Amino acid sequence: MSKSTSEAEMLYVEVHRRMIESGEWDRILHQLSSKLSESGWTDDLLHRAKENSRSMEPLSLQTILQELLSHAQTSVPLSVKREITTLIKQFVKEQFEK
């Protein structure tokens, strides 16, 4: 592992710790969940999981999750990604400009 990688990981750990301690982590997760639900993303993913499970024999949670993972990651609406990214950037800026 290179020095820059370990520094980046250490920075990530520190930012994550600060987000959890301040309550920002939970606030952002709640906002993400709300925005995904409002956009229909959550319902779409649930519908896909149901459809996949109906045709699966034997039923396997592991397989369903594997099949949905790629779609879930690529189908998050751009507006939601931007909004959540902005919240995280604002938090980091506030934390490290002190």
CYANA upper distance limits for C-alpha pairs under 8 A (distance plus 0.5 A):
  1 MET  CA      5 THR  CA      6.86
  1 MET  CA      6 SER  CA      7.29
  2 SER  CA      6 SER  CA      6.92
  3 LYS  CA      7 GLU  CA      6.64
  4 SER  CA      8 ALA  CA      6.53
  5 THR  CA      9 GLU  CA      6.65
  6 SER  CA     10 MET  CA      6.57
  7 GLU  CA     11 LEU  CA      6.62
  8 ALA  CA     12 TYR  CA      6.63
  9 GLU  CA     13 VAL  CA      6.68
 10 MET  CA     14 GLU  CA      6.70
 11 LEU  CA     15 VAL  CA      6.63
 12 TYR  CA     16 HIS  CA      6.50
 13 VAL  CA     17 ARG  CA      6.55
 14 GLU  CA     18 ARG  CA      6.72
 15 VAL  CA     19 MET  CA      6.62
 15 VAL  CA     92 VAL  CA      7.52
 16 HIS  CA     20 ILE  CA      6.72
 16 HIS  CA     25 TRP  CA      8.14
 17 ARG  CA     21 GLU  CA      6.62
 18 ARG  CA     22 SER  CA      6.51
 19 MET  CA     23 GLY  CA      6.57
 19 MET  CA     24 GLU  CA      5.38
 19 MET  CA     25 TRP  CA      5.39
 19 MET  CA     91 PHE  CA      8.45
 20 ILE  CA     24 GLU  CA      6.72
 20 ILE  CA     25 TRP  CA      5.59
 20 ILE  CA     26 ASP  CA      7.63
 23 GLY  CA     27 ARG  CA      6.89
 24 GLU  CA     28 ILE  CA      6.54
 24 GLU  CA     91 PHE  CA      8.49
 25 TRP  CA     29 LEU  CA      6.64
 26 ASP  CA     30 HIS  CA      6.54
 27 ARG  CA     31 GLN  CA      6.72
 28 ILE  CA     32 LEU  CA      6.53
 28 ILE  CA     84 ILE  CA      7.53
 28 ILE  CA     87 LEU  CA      7.85
 28 ILE  CA     88 ILE  CA      8.49
 29 LEU  CA     33 SER  CA      6.59
 30 HIS  CA     34 SER  CA      6.66
 31 GLN  CA     35 LYS  CA      6.59
 31 GLN  CA     84 ILE  CA      8.41
 32 LEU  CA     36 LEU  CA      6.59
 32 LEU  CA     80 VAL  CA      7.76
 32 LEU  CA     84 ILE  CA      7.21
 33 SER  CA     37 SER  CA      6.62
 34 SER  CA     38 GLU  CA      6.57
 35 LYS  CA     39 SER  CA      6.62
 35 LYS  CA     80 VAL  CA      6.92
 36 LEU  CA     40 GLY  CA      6.91
 36 LEU  CA     41 TRP  CA      5.74
 36 LEU  CA     42 THR  CA      6.42
 36 LEU  CA     76 VAL  CA      7.93
 36 LEU  CA     77 PRO  CA      8.41
 36 LEU  CA     80 VAL  CA      7.69
 37 SER  CA     41 TRP  CA      6.46
 37 SER  CA     42 THR  CA      5.65
 37 SER  CA     43 ASP  CA      7.56
 39 SER  CA     77 PRO  CA      8.10
 40 GLY  CA     44 ASP  CA      6.61
 41 TRP  CA     45 LEU  CA      6.70
 41 TRP  CA     75 SER  CA      8.07
 41 TRP  CA     76 VAL  CA      7.37
 41 TRP  CA     77 PRO  CA      8.35
 42 THR  CA     46 LEU  CA      6.70
 43 ASP  CA     47 HIS  CA      6.55
 44 ASP  CA     48 ARG  CA      6.70
 45 LEU  CA     49 ALA  CA      6.68
 45 LEU  CA     68 LEU  CA      7.90
 45 LEU  CA     72 ALA  CA      7.39
 46 LEU  CA     50 LYS  CA      6.74
 47 HIS  CA     51 GLU  CA      6.69
 48 ARG  CA     52 ASN  CA      6.56
 48 ARG  CA     68 LEU  CA      8.06
 49 ALA  CA     53 SER  CA      6.58
 49 ALA  CA     64 ILE  CA      6.98
 49 ALA  CA     68 LEU  CA      7.58
 50 LYS  CA     54 ARG  CA      6.73
 51 GLU  CA     55 SER  CA      7.41
 52 ASN  CA     56 MET  CA      6.86
 52 ASN  CA     64 ILE  CA      7.24
 53 SER  CA     59 LEU  CA      6.84
 53 SER  CA     60 SER  CA      8.41
 53 SER  CA     64 ILE  CA      7.41
 56 MET  CA     60 SER  CA      8.07
 60 SER  CA     64 ILE  CA      6.86
 61 LEU  CA     65 LEU  CA      6.63
 62 GLN  CA     66 GLN  CA      6.74
 63 THR  CA     67 GLU  CA      6.68
 64 ILE  CA     68 LEU  CA      6.70
 65 LEU  CA     69 LEU  CA      6.42
 66 GLN  CA     70 SER  CA      8.11
 67 GLU  CA     71 HIS  CA      8.15
 68 LEU  CA     72 ALA  CA      6.37
 69 LEU  CA     73 GLN  CA      6.71
 70 SER  CA     74 THR  CA      6.73
 71 HIS  CA     75 SER  CA      6.30
 72 ALA  CA     76 VAL  CA      7.16
 76 VAL  CA     80 VAL  CA      7.43
 76 VAL  CA     81 LYS  CA      7.39
 77 PRO  CA     81 LYS  CA      6.96
 78 LEU  CA     82 ARG  CA      6.61
 79 SER  CA     83 GLU  CA      6.64
 80 VAL  CA     84 ILE  CA      6.64
 81 LYS  CA     85 THR  CA      6.45
 82 ARG  CA     86 THR  CA      6.54
 83 GLU  CA     87 LEU  CA      6.90
 84 ILE  CA     88 ILE  CA      6.84
 85 THR  CA     89 LYS  CA      6.61
 86 THR  CA     90 GLN  CA      6.58
 87 LEU  CA     91 PHE  CA      6.79
 88 ILE  CA     92 VAL  CA      6.75
 89 LYS  CA     93 LYS  CA      6.55
 90 GLN  CA     94 GLU  CA      6.64
 91 PHE  CA     95 GLN  CA      6.64
 92 VAL  CA     96 PHE  CA      6.66
 93 LYS  CA     97 GLU  CA      6.45
 94 GLU  CA     98 LYS  CA      7.25
